[in-house]
Amino acid sequence: GAGVSQSPSNKVTEKGKDVELRCDPISGHTALYWYRQSLGQGLEFLIYFQGNSAPDKSGLPSDRFSAERTGGSVSTLTIQRTQQEDSAVYLCASSLERQHNSPLHFGNGTRLTVT
Amino acid sequence: TQLLEQSPQFLSIQEGENLTVYCNSSSVFSSLQWYRQEPGEGPVLLVTVVTGGEVKKLKRLTFQFGDARKDSSLHITAAQPGDTGLYLCAGDKSDKLIFGTGTRLQVFP
């Protein structure tokens, strides 16, 4: 079946504009994560959805960042009033269920550049 | 403060050499995973270790989970150019997967 799909693959935006990044997880996966990766470094946790539970938003860096997951499937990460420091690759991952040995399946990410 | 520190940060070696990458933390993890990431792609899972002291082998790659479940190592024997990539450890903490700082490996033919 299809893997995790993210769109757009690249996004260039002007400082101050809002952007929406989309993630289509693998069908049937109940857990969905958003991470941010700067300059090929490690991944910074942003937010985690598990089924119908309230999302864990503890990694969101500011109130300009928000995310939702509609119908337990597609997720959208929104960044309002973008800043240059928001430039990074935003990665989405899903897993079948959030057990400690469940592998995460990643999309190829959205590369965001704020000019 | 980074929960999981990896070392070295960068490693450039010749084909055929051996290498070890370390993943260290002051926290205990219920499990630890290793991923490899290639340019333009998302990370791909290599292995999951669960039990303290556990050793897993994947062809030329050997993974070990520390006895106290706070650290892990990845050893590659006779590295190949195809091993080039970003290696990431990730620990399970409160149902979140927290990633390490990453080790970028370059293997030259």
Interface residues (C-beta under 8 A of the other chain):
Chain A: V4 Y33 Y35 G40 Q41 G42 L43 E44 F45 Y48 Q50 D56 S58 G59 L91 A93 R98 H100 N101 P103 L104 H105 F106 G107 N108 G109
Chain B: Q2 L4 Q6 S30 S31 Q33 Y35 P39 G40 E41 G42 P43 V44 L45 T48 V50 L86 L88 A90 D92 D95 K96 L97 I98 F99 G100 T101 G102 R104
